[in-house]
Amino acid sequence: VQAIEVAVDPHAVPSLFAVGRVYYGARSMDPNQDNAVVIVGAGLVGSLLAVLLAERGHAVTVYEKRPDLRETGAGGGRSINLVLTRRGIRALERVGLAEGALALTVPVTGRMMHPVEGELAYQPYGRDESECNYSISRGGLNEFLIREAARRGVEFRFRSPLVDADLDAGRLTFEDARAGRRRTVDAHAVFGADGAASAVRTAFRKLDGFEESVEMLEHGYKELTIPAGEAGGFRIAEQALHIWPRGDLMLMALPNLDGSFTVTLYLPYRGRHGFDALRTADDVLALFSSRFPDAIPLIPDLTESYFANPTGELGTVRCGPWNHGGRALLIGDASHAIVPFFGQGMNAGFEDCTVLDELLERHGRGDWEPVFAALAARRKPNADAIAAMALENFVEMRDRVGDPAFLLRKQVEHRLEREMPQEYRSRYSMVMYSHIPFDVALRAGRIQERILGELCEGLASADDLDLDLARTSIRERLAPFLREHGVSLDY
């Protein structure tokens, strides 16, 4: 090793100097090995996928266009805090990382609604406080996963954007910023985990039969921050997702471990309350004074952060097929990016990894074609379903959560979950706290909407609910659907 260090330019043998490279005896990470795979994208899904594949004995190299988070830190200004739920936790459990990830979270048990005037209103998520979501920093979790992947022998090459791809040959060309030249590599399997603006998906567009739809919202977002209190504590209720619903605009806040809250402002791009109308500090203060007055004292650098932080975009990606034979696979946001209003973007991507791992267990290492085809067939309907539910939840969160009729329906549903836990769980619960397929939860939710509409007709309070009528309706209409799809609500 000393001779190599003295005699050889490290850029000539980058495999010896790469971040995260580990050798196990005679095992090398030569990409020409029959177990060598390349992952494009070192985000959340790409990093977790790298851990799973390394645990199965694959030589994994991850290429990422951004700098290394371990060196630069997670930063801020453009991140919507995430919620980790049961689907994501299950994927982390498969590689022993759930405990470490949960240590980075703050439990969130419900929504806290902030009206323009009047009392705050709290809506619990589950039937009790054991059913909660876990607020987590995107950057903090990403850095944790990169470190764990590197510890397992995964090689990361940062500042290396993909510039060309021959998917038939499994040949990829990257711009190597550190070496100042392009690098072409071969792999037996290529995974596109490079997000909604995927460069690998761009290569898929050249393939016959590939279809793609990218639907952007007419809303964007800005990140703001509620700092921790003087003693490091939370300045508002810490175990809640705080929402200021105002129709076409909305403010949300999720807690962080340090006592702060990551705040996200959602506005249309154009209009009286749009981003294009907020040109000065006075414009921003006027908007908050009229629509979010109680948030102003919580965000001391409101106008500075508003103009310093970029405006993020929100959209839905639908495409297919996700795989090109056994050579390449799109996974996570690269294949099914969704808007963040059901908190399932990351969890859906992690669930992709769970399904992939289960299929590899069944088919064995290296038999990629049936694995890729089976994953795409199994996950595509579920990806489309959660995309639809996330868009529906956007309307619910900004328009309906303060509506008295909607609140009554939620109270009735909460009572049904308490009184009939083996027969009725809300669609929200099925999505967040179970492994029920998203498409089944979506269709069950349609049945539930009709049942709830009938039960709430003429009802003044959830205490007046006719439980006998509710049981009959649920057993005659919802239960047969759940049985047909093998769904148990015992979770």
C-alpha positions in Angstrom: 0.0 0.0 0.0 2.8 2.4 0.8 4.3 1.7 -2.7 1.0 2.5 -4.3 0.6 5.7 -2.3 4.0 7.0 -3.3 4.1 5.8 -6.9 0.6 6.3 -8.2 -1.6 9.3 -8.8 -4.8 8.6 -6.9 -6.9 9.9 -9.8 -5.5 7.1 -11.9 -6.7 4.5 -9.4 -9.7 6.1 -7.8 -11.1 2.8 -6.6 -8.3 2.7 -4.0 -9.1 6.2 -2.6 -12.9 6.4 -2.9 -15.0 7.3 0.0 -16.5 4.3 1.7 -14.4 1.7 -0.1 -13.8 -1.4 1.9 -12.0 -4.6 0.9 -12.9 -8.0 2.4 -9.9 -10.3 2.0 -9.5 -10.9 -1.8 -12.9 -9.3 -2.6 -12.6 -6.3 -4.9 -15.2 -3.8 -6.1 -14.3 -4.2 -9.8 -17.5 -3.2 -11.7 -16.8 -6.0 -14.2 -17.6 -8.6 -11.5 -20.9 -10.5 -12.0 -22.2 -9.1 -8.7 -21.4 -5.4 -9.4 -24.2 -2.9 -9.5 -24.4 0.8 -9.9 -26.9 3.1 -8.2 -27.4 6.6 -9.6 -28.5 8.8 -6.7 -27.3 8.9 -3.1 -30.6 10.3 -1.7 -32.7 8.5 0.8 -33.8 5.6 -1.4 -30.5 5.2 -3.2 -28.6 5.1 0.1 -31.0 2.6 1.7 -31.0 0.5 -1.5 -27.2 0.5 -1.3 -27.3 -1.0 2.2 -29.7 -3.7 1.2 -27.7 -4.8 -1.9 -24.4 -4.7 0.0 -26.0 -6.9 2.7 -26.8 -9.4 -0.1 -23.2 -9.5 -1.2 -23.2 -7.1 -4.1 -20.4 -4.8 -5.0 -22.2 -1.5 -4.9 -21.0 1.9 -6.3 -23.3 4.9 -5.9 -22.8 8.0 -8.1 -24.3 11.3 -6.9 -24.2 14.7 -8.5 -24.3 16.6 -5.2 -21.4 17.0 -2.7 -21.0 14.5 0.2 -23.4 15.4 3.1 -20.8 14.0 5.5 -18.5 16.8 4.5 -20.9 19.7 3.8 -23.7 18.9 6.3 -27.4 18.7 5.6 -27.8 22.5 5.2 -31.3 24.0 4.9 -33.5 26.3 3.0 -35.1 23.8 0.7 -36.3 20.8 2.6 -39.7 19.8 3.7 -39.4 17.8 6.9 -40.4 14.2 6.4 -42.5 11.8 8.4 -41.3 8.3 8.9 -44.1 5.8 9.1 -44.6 2.0 9.4 -43.7 1.3 5.8 -40.4 3.1 6.0 -39.6 1.6 9.4 -40.2 -1.9 8.1 -37.6 -1.3 5.4 -35.0 0.0 7.9 -35.7 -3.0 10.2 -34.6 -5.3 7.4 -31.0 -4.0 7.7 -31.0 -3.2 11.4 -31.2 0.6 11.0 -34.7 1.3 12.4 -33.5 2.1 16.0 -30.8 4.4 14.7 -33.1 6.3 12.4 -35.9 6.6 15.1 -33.3 8.2 17.4 -33.3 11.1 15.0 -37.1 11.7 15.1 -39.7 13.5 17.1 -43.0 11.5 17.5 -46.1 13.3 16.1 -49.5 12.1 17.3 -51.9 14.5 15.5 -52.7 17.7 13.7 -52.9 21.1 15.4 -55.1 23.4 13.5 -54.5 27.2 13.7 -57.5 29.3 12.7 -57.1 33.0 11.8 -59.0 33.7 15.0 -60.2 31.5 17.9 -59.0 28.4 19.7 -56.5 25.9 18.3 -58.1 22.5 17.4 -56.3 19.2 17.8 -57.1 16.1 15.6 -55.4 12.9 16.7 -54.0 10.7 13.9 -54.7 7.2 15.2 -57.0 5.4 17.6 -54.5 6.1 20.4 -51.1 7.7 20.9 -49.3 4.5 20.0 -50.1 5.3 16.4 -48.0 8.2 15.5 -45.8 9.6 12.8 -42.1 10.4 13.3 -40.9 13.8 12.2 -37.3 13.7 10.8 -34.9 15.9 9.0 -34.4 14.8 5.4 -30.7 15.8 5.5 -30.1 14.2 8.9 -31.6 10.8 7.8 -29.8 11.0 4.4 -26.4 11.5 6.1 -27.1 8.7 8.5 -27.9 6.3 5.7 -24.8 7.3 3.7 -22.6 6.6 6.7 -24.2 3.2 7.3 -23.9 2.2 3.6 -20.2 3.3 3.6 -19.6 1.2 6.7 -20.9 -1.8 4.8 -18.4 -1.4 2.0 -20.5 0.7 -0.4 -18.4 3.1 -2.6 -19.8 6.6 -3.1 -18.6 8.9 -5.8 -19.9 12.4 -5.2 -20.0 15.4 -7.6 -20.4 12.9 -10.4 -23.5 13.7 -12.5 -24.7 11.2 -15.0 -24.2 12.6 -18.6 -24.9 9.6 -20.8 -26.3 6.1 -20.5 -26.5 3.1 -22.8 -29.0 1.0 -20.9 -28.8 -2.0 -23.3 -25.1 -2.4 -22.5 -25.3 -1.2 -18.9 -22.8 1.5 -19.7 -22.9 4.8 -17.9 -20.8 8.0 -18.3 -20.4 10.4 -15.4 -18.7 13.7 -15.1 -16.0 13.3 -12.5 -15.7 16.8 -11.0 -12.9 15.8 -8.7 -10.7 14.3 -11.4 -11.8 16.8 -14.0 -12.8 14.3 -16.6 -15.5 11.9 -17.7 -15.7 8.3 -16.4 -17.4 5.5 -18.2 -18.4 2.4 -16.2 -20.1 -0.9 -16.9 -22.5 -2.6 -14.5 -24.6 -5.8 -14.6 -27.5 -3.8 -13.1 -28.2 -0.1 -13.0 -30.6 1.4 -10.5 -32.0 4.9 -11.1 -32.7 6.3 -7.7 -31.9 9.9 -8.7 -35.2 11.6 -7.8 -38.0 13.3 -9.6 -35.7 14.9 -12.1 -34.0 11.6 -12.8 -31.2 11.5 -15.4 -31.7 7.7 -15.6 -35.3 8.3 -16.5 -34.2 10.6 -19.2 -32.3 7.7 -20.7 -35.5 5.5 -20.5 -37.2 8.1 -22.8 -35.1 6.7 -25.7 -36.6 3.2 -25.2 -39.5 2.0 -27.3 -42.7 1.9 -25.4 -41.7 4.1 -22.5 -44.4 6.5 -21.3 -44.0 9.4 -18.9 -46.2 12.0 -17.4 -45.0 14.9 -15.2 -47.8 16.9 -13.6 -46.6 20.0 -11.7 -48.8 21.8 -9.1 -49.6 25.4 -9.5 -48.2 25.8 -6.0 -44.6 26.0 -4.8 -43.1 26.2 -1.3 -40.7 28.1 0.9 -38.9 26.8 3.9 -38.9 28.9 7.1 -37.9 28.1 10.7 -39.4 28.5 14.2 -36.3 28.5 16.4 -36.2 26.7 19.7 -37.1 28.5 22.9 -34.4 30.2 25.1 -33.9 27.0 27.1 -33.9 24.8 24.0 -37.5 23.7 24.4 -40.3 23.8 21.9 -42.3 27.1 21.6 -45.4 25.3 20.4 -46.8 21.8 21.0 -44.1 19.5 20.0 -46.1 16.3 19.3 -48.2 17.8 16.5 -48.1 18.7 12.9 -49.2 22.3 13.0 -51.3 23.5 10.1 -52.6 26.9 9.2 -55.2 26.0 6.4 -56.3 29.0 4.4 -57.8 27.6 1.2 -55.5 28.4 -1.7 -52.5 28.8 0.7 -51.2 26.9 3.7 -48.5 27.0 6.4 -47.2 23.8 8.0 -44.7 23.1 10.8 -43.0 19.9 11.9 -40.8 19.5 15.0 -37.0 18.8 15.1 -34.9 17.3 17.8 -33.3 20.6 18.8 -36.6 22.2 19.7 -37.0 24.0 16.4 -39.7 23.5 13.8 -39.2 23.3 10.1 -42.0 25.5 8.6 -43.2 25.2 5.0 -45.2 27.9 3.3 -47.3 26.7 0.3 -48.5 29.4 -2.1 -49.7 29.5 -5.7 -47.1 30.9 -8.1 -49.5 33.6 -9.3 -52.4 35.5 -7.9 -53.2 37.9 -5.1 -51.5 35.7 -2.5 -49.1 34.2 -5.0 -45.3 34.2 -4.9 -45.3 36.7 -7.8 -47.2 39.2 -5.6 -44.7 39.1 -2.7 -42.0 41.4 -3.9 -41.0 43.2 -0.7 -40.7 42.6 3.1 -43.9 44.6 3.6 -45.8 42.3 1.2 -44.7 39.2 3.2 -45.6 40.8 6.5 -49.0 41.9 5.2 -49.8 38.4 4.0 -48.8 36.8 7.4 -50.6 39.5 9.3 -53.9 38.8 7.5 -53.6 35.0 7.1 -51.1 33.6 9.7 -51.0 36.3 12.4 -50.0 33.9 15.3 -47.0 32.6 13.3 -45.3 36.1 13.0 -43.9 36.1 16.6 -42.7 32.5 16.2 -40.5 33.3 13.1 -38.2 36.1 14.0 -36.4 36.1 10.7 -39.5 35.8 8.6 -38.8 38.2 5.8 -35.1 37.5 5.7 -35.6 33.7 5.3 -38.4 34.2 2.8 -36.2 36.1 0.4 -33.0 34.1 1.1 -34.5 30.6 0.6 -35.4 29.3 -2.9 -38.9 28.5 -4.1 -39.4 24.8 -4.4 -41.5 23.0 -7.0 -44.1 20.2 -6.4 -45.2 17.6 -8.9 -46.2 14.1 -9.6 -44.2 11.7 -11.9 -45.9 8.7 -13.5 -44.1 6.6 -15.9 -43.7 3.0 -17.2 -42.3 0.5 -17.7 -39.9 1.0 -14.7 -37.5 -1.6 -15.9 -35.5 -2.3 -19.0 -35.2 -6.1 -19.0 -32.8 -7.1 -16.3 -30.4 -4.2 -17.0 -32.0 -1.2 -15.4 -34.6 -0.2 -12.9 -36.2 3.1 -11.8 -37.0 3.2 -8.1 -38.3 5.7 -5.6 -39.0 9.2 -6.8 -37.3 8.5 -10.2 -40.3 6.3 -11.0 -43.1 7.7 -8.9 -42.5 11.1 -7.3 -45.5 12.5 -5.5 -46.5 15.7 -3.7 -45.8 15.6 0.0 -49.3 15.9 1.5 -49.7 12.4 2.7 -46.2 12.0 4.0 -45.5 8.9 2.0 -43.0 9.9 -0.7 -40.0 8.5 1.3 -42.0 5.7 2.8 -43.2 4.6 -0.6 -39.6 4.6 -1.9 -38.4 2.6 1.1 -41.3 0.1 0.5 -39.9 -0.3 -3.0 -36.7 -1.4 -1.4 -38.5 -3.8 0.9 -40.3 -5.5 -2.0 -37.0 -5.6 -4.0 -35.3 -7.3 -1.1 -38.1 -9.8 -0.8 -37.9 -10.7 -4.5 -34.1 -11.1 -4.3 -34.6 -13.5 -1.4 -36.9 -15.5 -3.6 -35.0 -15.4 -6.9 -31.4 -15.3 -5.7 -28.6 -12.9 -6.5 -28.0 -11.8 -10.1 -31.3 -13.0 -11.6 -32.3 -9.4 -12.2 -34.9 -9.7 -15.0 -37.7 -11.5 -13.2 -37.0 -9.4 -10.1 -37.2 -6.1 -11.9 -40.4 -7.1 -13.8 -42.1 -8.4 -10.7 -41.2 -5.3 -8.7 -42.6 -3.0 -11.4 -45.8 -5.0 -11.8 -46.4 -5.1 -8.0 -45.5 -1.5 -7.2 -46.8 0.5 -10.1 -50.6 0.3 -9.1 -49.6 1.2 -5.6 -47.5 4.2 -6.7 -50.4 5.5 -8.8 -52.7 5.1 -5.8 -50.6 7.0 -3.3 -50.0 9.7 -5.9 -53.8 10.2 -6.2 -54.3 10.1 -2.4 -51.5 12.7 -1.9 -53.2 15.1 -4.3 -56.5 14.5 -2.5 -54.9 15.2 0.8 -53.5 18.5 -0.4 -57.1 19.7 -1.0 -58.2 18.3 2.4 -55.4 20.0 4.3 -55.6 23.4 2.8 -59.5 23.6 2.4 -61.3 21.1 4.6 -59.6 20.6 7.9 -61.2 23.7 9.4 -64.7 22.9 8.0 -67.2 21.9 10.7 -68.8 19.2 8.5 -65.4 17.7 7.8 -64.4 17.8 11.5 -67.7 16.0 12.4 -66.9 13.3 9.9 -63.4 12.9 11.4 -64.9 12.6 14.9 -67.4 10.0 13.8 -64.6 8.1 12.1 -62.4 8.3 15.2 -65.3 6.8 17.2 -65.7 4.0 14.8 -62.0 3.1 15.1 -62.4 3.0 18.9 -65.6 1.0 19.0 -64.9 -1.4 16.1 -61.1 -1.6 15.8 -61.1 -5.0 14.0 -63.7 -3.9 11.5 -63.0 -0.3 10.8 -59.8 1.7 10.3 -59.6 5.0 8.5 -57.9 5.2 5.1 -55.3 7.5 6.8 -54.6 4.7 9.3 -54.3 2.0 6.6 -51.8 4.2 4.7 -49.7 5.3 7.6 -49.8 2.5 10.2 -50.1 -0.7 8.1 -48.6 -2.5 5.1 -51.9 -2.7 3.3 -51.2 -2.0 -0.4 -51.9 1.6 -1.3 -54.3 0.7 -4.1 -56.4 -1.4 -1.7 -56.4 1.4 0.9 -57.5 3.8 -1.9 -60.4 1.7 -2.9 -61.4 0.9 0.7 -61.4 4.6 1.3 -63.9 5.2 -1.4 -66.3 2.8 0.3 -65.7 4.4 3.6 -66.5 7.9 2.2 -69.9 6.7 1.1 -70.6 5.1 4.5 -69.5 8.1 6.5 -71.6 10.4 4.3 -74.7 8.4 5.1 -73.9 8.1 8.8 -73.2 11.8 9.2 -76.4 13.0 7.4 -78.4 15.0 9.9 -76.0 14.2 12.7 -75.1 17.0 15.2 -72.4 15.2 17.2 -70.4 12.0 17.0 -72.0 11.1 20.4 -75.3 10.7 18.5 -73.9 8.1 16.0 -76.2 5.1 15.5 -73.6 2.4 16.1 -76.0 -0.4 15.1 -76.5 1.2 11.7 -72.8 1.8 11.4 -72.0 -1.9 12.1 -74.5 -3.1 9.6 -73.2 -0.8 6.9 -69.6 -1.7 7.5 -70.2 -5.4 7.6 -72.3 -5.4 4.5 -70.2 -3.0 2.4 -66.6 -2.6 3.6 -65.9 -6.1 5.2 -66.5 -8.1 2.0 -64.1 -5.9 0.1 -61.4 -6.3 2.7 -61.9 -10.1 2.8 -61.7 -10.3 -1.0 -58.2 -8.6 -0.8 -57.0 -10.6 2.2 -56.8 -7.5 4.4 -56.7 -7.8 8.2 -57.2 -4.7 10.3 -55.4 -6.3 13.2 -52.3 -4.1 13.2 
